[in-house]
């Protein structure tokens, strides 16, 4: 039983080795999310208020709103995470509470900045 558990543990350790994602994955993901956000915005721009009287016309604008909102949120988080990873590389050694607070404030500013870019400073 002990040998089987050790063998299983070794197999799991081998299977769960972290791997690096492909080089262009972040850029492809960002461009895809950007295009989804832009398509949703275009769909909402083309939408006419007079069409809202009929509930059958609510599907497309609702789908555009949900898809665009999800893509925009994911894009904001992706860009903020990339900035945080970039700034973390510049840090050396341990992290104290003061630098942790500054990092959190910086992350919130990055999120706000990216959200403003996507919303067009509305």
VMD Tcl script that draws the C-alpha trace (Angstrom):
set ca {
  {0.00 0.00 0.00}
  {2.81 2.40 0.83}
  {4.52 1.71 -2.48}
  {1.29 2.36 -4.41}
  {0.74 5.64 -2.56}
  {4.30 6.74 -3.32}
  {3.88 5.78 -6.97}
  {0.58 7.70 -7.17}
  {2.15 10.70 -5.49}
  {5.04 10.65 -7.97}
  {2.65 10.40 -10.90}
  {0.59 13.32 -9.60}
  {3.72 15.41 -9.03}
  {4.81 14.69 -12.61}
  {1.39 15.48 -14.07}
  {0.96 18.74 -12.17}
  {4.26 20.39 -13.06}
  {3.58 24.04 -13.88}
  {4.15 24.98 -17.50}
  {4.63 28.37 -19.09}
  {1.89 29.46 -21.49}
  {2.81 30.05 -25.14}
  {4.57 33.34 -25.80}
  {1.82 35.13 -27.70}
  {-1.10 33.90 -25.58}
  {-1.52 37.11 -23.56}
  {-1.46 39.26 -26.70}
  {-3.94 37.00 -28.51}
  {-6.23 36.97 -25.50}
  {-6.04 40.75 -25.16}
  {-6.82 41.32 -28.85}
  {-9.75 38.88 -28.71}
  {-11.20 40.54 -25.62}
  {-10.73 43.96 -27.21}
  {-12.55 42.91 -30.37}
  {-15.43 41.40 -28.36}
  {-15.73 44.63 -26.36}
  {-15.72 46.72 -29.55}
  {-18.30 44.49 -31.27}
  {-20.58 44.72 -28.24}
  {-20.21 48.51 -28.18}
  {-21.03 48.69 -31.90}
  {-24.09 46.51 -31.37}
  {-25.30 48.74 -28.55}
  {-24.67 51.89 -30.63}
  {-26.76 50.52 -33.50}
  {-29.60 49.69 -31.15}
  {-32.67 51.93 -31.37}
  {-34.62 52.96 -28.31}
  {-37.92 52.66 -30.13}
  {-37.31 48.93 -30.50}
  {-37.47 48.45 -26.73}
  {-41.26 48.49 -26.75}
  {-41.27 44.91 -27.94}
  {-39.61 42.49 -25.45}
  {-38.60 40.20 -28.33}
  {-36.04 42.84 -29.33}
  {-34.32 42.79 -25.94}
  {-32.21 39.69 -26.62}
  {-29.47 41.21 -28.81}
  {-28.81 44.31 -26.69}
  {-28.84 42.22 -23.52}
  {-26.42 39.69 -25.00}
  {-24.17 42.52 -26.22}
  {-24.25 44.14 -22.80}
  {-23.37 40.91 -20.98}
  {-20.67 39.81 -23.45}
  {-19.15 43.28 -23.69}
  {-19.18 43.76 -19.93}
  {-17.55 40.40 -19.30}
  {-14.91 40.96 -21.98}
  {-14.16 44.47 -20.74}
  {-13.84 43.25 -17.15}
  {-11.53 40.44 -18.19}
  {-9.46 42.87 -20.25}
  {-9.10 45.26 -17.31}
  {-7.99 42.42 -15.04}
  {-5.59 41.03 -17.64}
  {-3.88 44.39 -18.14}
  {-3.73 45.12 -14.42}
  {-2.27 41.69 -13.72}
  {0.36 42.19 -16.41}
  {1.35 45.54 -14.87}
  {1.48 44.01 -11.40}
  {3.67 41.16 -12.61}
  {5.95 43.63 -14.34}
  {6.30 45.76 -11.20}
  {6.84 42.65 -9.05}
  {9.83 41.68 -11.15}
  {11.45 44.94 -10.18}
  {11.02 44.20 -6.47}
  {13.74 42.35 -4.70}
  {13.72 40.39 -1.47}
  {10.81 40.34 0.95}
  {7.72 42.49 0.98}
  {6.68 44.49 4.05}
  {3.20 45.83 4.83}
  {4.00 49.32 3.59}
  {5.05 48.12 0.15}
  {2.08 45.75 0.10}
  {-0.26 48.71 0.69}
  {1.44 50.70 -2.06}
  {1.13 47.73 -4.41}
  {-2.59 47.41 -3.63}
  {-3.13 51.13 -4.25}
  {-1.22 50.90 -7.50}
  {-3.31 47.92 -8.60}
  {-6.53 49.83 -7.90}
  {-5.26 52.84 -9.86}
  {-4.37 50.53 -12.76}
  {-7.85 49.00 -12.69}
  {-9.42 52.45 -12.71}
  {-7.18 53.61 -15.54}
  {-7.92 50.59 -17.72}
  {-11.65 50.87 -17.04}
  {-11.59 54.54 -18.06}
  {-9.73 53.67 -21.27}
  {-12.32 51.06 -22.18}
  {-15.28 53.27 -21.30}
  {-13.81 56.29 -23.04}
  {-13.69 58.54 -19.91}
  {-17.47 58.56 -19.55}
}
mol new
graphics top color blue
foreach p $ca { graphics top sphere $p radius 0.5 }
foreach p [lrange $ca 0 end-1] q [lrange $ca 1 end] { graphics top cylinder $p $q radius 0.2 }
display resetview
